[in-house]
């Protein structure tokens, strides 16, 4: 157009022009940095959340399975040791069935239950027929130790981790009882009448809370807590083992309190 003055083009006005002939479309896009990269897909975050939830559920189940023998197995074995021992068969069948489930959460729960079956069977054998011989406790409970050690890196690592955590807790408990002088009175407590057993348990509990035995118990507890912390950082199997071991420590503490206040609740009477 005649008389029209030409205005020089300024680079800062580039964003006002949606098209520039000869320029690729990418040249017109604003520069991006790594900080402005898109966030991870929501489904991946959901998957991580579900994995964490499943692991938390397994560790909780591991702790609950440790407490189950205290409330169910002990009185059952005392009244009917044979039926309690035979119960291992349907329990193991259920565990194996669950371990083959398509749902990974149920499959892992089945593996955990397989490990519990080992602890259940060992407990039934000892408390049913050998309970008056405390030195046989750990060897009988450890009947599946070779299998558990060799299976830690295989498909059944969760089962092995639970069994080993329970066994380690049993070993620590027996060692603490021997160190504090309580182990020697074990047969006497288990063979006494309920009123006599209550008095014996109360006397032994008071013996444990005297200065030197209490210091030994605290030392054992501190060592177990450190072991639990170390195991917790060793992956999924380590957390299962840690939960079983930590729950054993808690149950031992409750057992001592029960022996001091209400010996009938210990499950030994």
C-alpha positions as CSV (number, residue, x, y, z in Angstrom):
1,X,0.0,0.0,0.0
2,X,1.4,3.3,-1.0
3,X,2.5,5.6,1.8
4,X,2.5,2.8,4.4
5,X,5.6,2.8,6.5
6,X,7.4,-0.5,7.1
7,X,7.9,-1.3,10.8
8,X,10.9,-3.4,11.6
9,X,10.1,-6.9,12.9
10,X,11.2,-7.6,16.5
11,X,12.2,-11.0,17.8
12,X,10.3,-10.5,21.1
13,X,7.0,-10.4,19.0
14,X,7.6,-13.9,17.7
15,X,5.1,-15.4,20.1
16,X,2.4,-13.2,18.5
17,X,2.8,-14.9,15.1
18,X,1.4,-18.4,15.1
19,X,3.0,-19.2,11.7
20,X,6.3,-18.3,10.2
21,X,6.9,-19.5,6.7
22,X,9.7,-22.0,6.5
23,X,10.0,-22.5,10.2
24,X,9.2,-25.9,11.8
25,X,6.4,-26.0,14.3
26,X,8.8,-27.1,17.0
27,X,10.7,-23.8,16.7
28,X,7.6,-21.9,17.8
29,X,7.2,-23.9,21.0
30,X,8.6,-22.6,24.3
31,X,11.8,-24.1,25.5
32,X,11.4,-26.8,28.1
33,X,13.7,-28.1,30.8
34,X,14.0,-31.3,32.8
35,X,12.1,-29.6,35.7
36,X,9.1,-29.1,33.5
37,X,8.9,-32.8,32.3
38,X,5.5,-34.4,32.7
39,X,4.9,-36.2,36.0
40,X,4.8,-40.0,36.1
41,X,1.7,-41.6,34.8
42,X,-1.0,-42.0,37.5
43,X,-1.3,-45.7,37.0
44,X,2.4,-46.2,37.9
45,X,2.0,-44.3,41.1
46,X,-1.1,-46.4,41.8
47,X,0.9,-49.6,41.2
48,X,3.6,-48.5,43.7
49,X,0.9,-47.6,46.2
50,X,-0.7,-51.1,45.8
51,X,2.7,-52.8,46.2
52,X,3.4,-50.9,49.4
53,X,0.0,-51.7,50.7
54,X,0.4,-55.4,49.9
55,X,3.8,-55.5,51.7
56,X,2.3,-53.7,54.7
57,X,-0.5,-56.3,54.8
58,X,2.0,-59.1,54.6
59,X,4.1,-57.8,57.5
60,X,0.9,-57.3,59.5
61,X,-0.2,-60.8,58.8
62,X,3.2,-62.1,59.7
63,X,2.9,-60.5,63.1
64,X,-0.6,-61.8,63.7
65,X,0.4,-65.4,62.7
66,X,3.1,-65.2,65.5
67,X,0.5,-64.4,68.1
68,X,-2.0,-67.1,66.9
69,X,-0.2,-70.0,68.7
70,X,-0.4,-68.1,72.0
71,X,-4.2,-67.8,71.9
72,X,-5.2,-70.9,69.9
73,X,-2.5,-73.5,69.6
74,X,-1.4,-73.6,73.3
75,X,-4.8,-74.5,74.8
76,X,-5.7,-76.7,71.8
77,X,-2.4,-78.7,72.1
78,X,-2.9,-79.1,75.8
79,X,-6.3,-80.5,75.4
80,X,-6.0,-82.5,72.2
81,X,-2.4,-82.6,70.8
82,X,-3.2,-85.2,68.1
83,X,-6.0,-83.2,66.4
84,X,-3.9,-80.0,66.7
85,X,-1.1,-81.7,64.9
86,X,-3.3,-83.2,62.2
87,X,-4.7,-79.8,61.6
88,X,-1.4,-79.0,59.9
89,X,-2.6,-81.0,56.8
90,X,-5.7,-79.0,55.8
91,X,-3.8,-75.8,56.8
92,X,-0.9,-76.7,54.4
93,X,-3.4,-77.7,51.7
94,X,-5.0,-74.3,52.0
95,X,-1.6,-72.6,51.9
96,X,-0.5,-74.4,48.7
97,X,-3.9,-73.7,47.1
98,X,-3.5,-70.0,47.8
99,X,0.1,-69.9,46.6
100,X,-1.1,-71.0,43.1
101,X,-3.7,-68.2,42.9
102,X,-3.6,-65.8,40.0
103,X,-3.9,-62.8,42.3
104,X,-0.3,-62.0,43.4
105,X,-1.5,-60.9,46.9
106,X,-3.3,-64.1,47.6
107,X,-0.4,-66.1,46.2
108,X,2.1,-64.4,48.6
109,X,-0.3,-64.9,51.5
110,X,-0.3,-68.6,50.6
111,X,3.5,-68.6,50.7
112,X,3.4,-66.9,54.1
113,X,1.0,-69.5,55.4
114,X,3.3,-72.3,54.3
115,X,5.9,-70.9,56.6
116,X,3.4,-70.7,59.4
117,X,2.6,-74.4,58.9
118,X,6.2,-75.3,59.7
119,X,6.1,-73.3,62.9
120,X,2.6,-74.7,63.8
121,X,3.8,-78.3,63.3
122,X,7.0,-77.8,65.3
123,X,5.0,-76.2,68.2
124,X,2.4,-79.1,68.2
125,X,5.1,-81.7,68.3
126,X,6.9,-80.1,71.2
127,X,4.0,-78.9,73.3
128,X,2.0,-82.0,72.7
129,X,4.6,-84.7,73.7
130,X,7.9,-83.1,74.8
131,X,6.9,-80.1,76.8
132,X,8.6,-81.3,80.0
133,X,12.0,-81.4,78.2
134,X,13.0,-77.8,77.5
135,X,16.3,-78.7,75.9
136,X,14.3,-80.4,73.1
137,X,12.3,-77.2,72.4
138,X,14.6,-75.6,69.8
139,X,15.7,-78.8,68.0
140,X,12.1,-79.8,67.5
141,X,11.0,-76.4,66.3
142,X,14.0,-76.3,64.0
143,X,13.1,-79.5,62.1
144,X,12.6,-77.5,58.8
145,X,15.7,-75.3,59.2
146,X,17.7,-76.9,56.3
147,X,14.7,-76.4,53.9
148,X,14.2,-72.8,55.1
149,X,17.8,-71.8,54.6
150,X,18.0,-73.3,51.1
151,X,14.7,-71.8,50.0
152,X,15.5,-68.2,50.9
153,X,16.4,-67.4,47.3
154,X,13.7,-69.3,45.6
155,X,10.0,-69.2,45.1
156,X,9.2,-69.9,48.7
157,X,11.3,-67.1,50.2
158,X,8.4,-65.6,52.1
159,X,7.6,-68.9,53.7
160,X,11.2,-69.4,54.7
161,X,11.6,-65.9,56.0
162,X,8.6,-66.2,58.3
163,X,9.7,-69.6,59.6
164,X,13.2,-68.3,60.2
165,X,12.0,-65.2,62.0
166,X,9.8,-67.3,64.3
167,X,12.6,-69.7,64.9
168,X,15.1,-66.9,65.7
169,X,12.6,-65.5,68.2
170,X,12.2,-68.9,69.8
171,X,15.9,-69.3,70.1
172,X,16.3,-65.8,71.7
173,X,13.5,-66.5,74.1
174,X,15.0,-69.9,75.2
175,X,18.5,-68.3,75.5
176,X,17.1,-65.5,77.7
177,X,15.3,-68.0,79.9
178,X,18.4,-70.0,80.3
179,X,20.5,-67.0,81.1
180,X,18.1,-65.7,83.8
181,X,17.8,-69.2,85.4
182,X,14.2,-69.7,84.6
183,X,14.7,-72.6,82.2
184,X,15.5,-75.0,85.1
185,X,12.0,-74.5,86.6
186,X,10.2,-75.2,83.3
187,X,9.3,-78.9,83.9
188,X,8.1,-78.0,87.4
189,X,5.7,-75.3,86.2
190,X,4.2,-77.5,83.4
191,X,3.7,-80.5,85.6
192,X,2.2,-78.6,88.6
193,X,-1.5,-78.2,89.3
194,X,-3.1,-74.8,88.2
195,X,-2.9,-73.2,91.6
196,X,0.7,-74.3,92.1
197,X,1.7,-73.3,88.6
198,X,0.3,-69.8,89.1
199,X,2.4,-69.3,92.2
200,X,5.5,-70.7,90.5
201,X,5.0,-68.4,87.5
202,X,4.6,-65.4,89.7
203,X,7.8,-66.3,91.6
204,X,9.8,-66.8,88.4
205,X,8.5,-63.5,86.9
206,X,9.7,-61.7,90.0
207,X,13.0,-63.4,89.7
208,X,13.3,-62.1,86.1
209,X,12.7,-58.5,87.1
210,X,15.4,-58.5,89.7
211,X,18.4,-56.3,88.7
212,X,20.8,-58.7,87.1
213,X,18.3,-60.9,85.2
214,X,16.4,-57.8,84.1
215,X,19.7,-56.3,82.7
216,X,20.2,-59.6,80.7
217,X,16.6,-59.4,79.4
218,X,17.1,-55.8,78.3
219,X,20.3,-56.7,76.6
220,X,18.5,-59.5,74.6
221,X,15.7,-57.2,73.7
222,X,18.1,-54.5,72.5
223,X,19.9,-57.1,70.3
224,X,16.7,-58.3,68.8
225,X,15.5,-54.7,68.1
226,X,18.8,-54.1,66.2
227,X,18.4,-57.4,64.3
228,X,14.8,-56.3,63.4
229,X,16.0,-53.0,62.0
230,X,18.8,-54.7,60.0
231,X,16.3,-57.2,58.5
232,X,13.8,-54.5,57.7
233,X,16.2,-53.0,55.2
234,X,16.7,-56.3,53.4
235,X,13.7,-56.3,51.1
236,X,10.4,-58.1,51.3
237,X,11.6,-61.3,52.8
238,X,13.6,-59.4,55.4
239,X,10.5,-57.4,56.4
240,X,8.5,-60.6,56.9
241,X,11.3,-62.0,59.1
242,X,11.6,-58.8,61.0
243,X,7.9,-58.6,61.7
244,X,7.9,-62.2,63.0
245,X,10.9,-61.5,65.2
246,X,9.6,-58.2,66.5
247,X,6.2,-59.7,67.3
248,X,7.9,-62.6,69.2
249,X,9.6,-59.9,71.3
250,X,6.3,-58.2,72.0
251,X,4.6,-61.5,73.0
252,X,7.5,-62.3,75.4
253,X,7.0,-58.9,77.1
254,X,3.2,-59.5,77.4
255,X,4.0,-63.0,78.8
256,X,6.1,-61.5,81.5
257,X,3.4,-59.0,82.4
258,X,0.8,-61.7,82.5
259,X,3.0,-63.9,84.7
260,X,3.2,-61.0,87.1
261,X,-0.5,-60.0,87.1
262,X,-2.6,-62.9,85.8
263,X,-0.6,-66.2,85.3
264,X,-3.6,-67.9,83.9
265,X,-3.4,-65.7,80.8
266,X,0.1,-67.1,79.9
267,X,-1.3,-70.2,78.3
268,X,0.9,-72.5,80.3
269,X,-1.8,-73.3,82.9
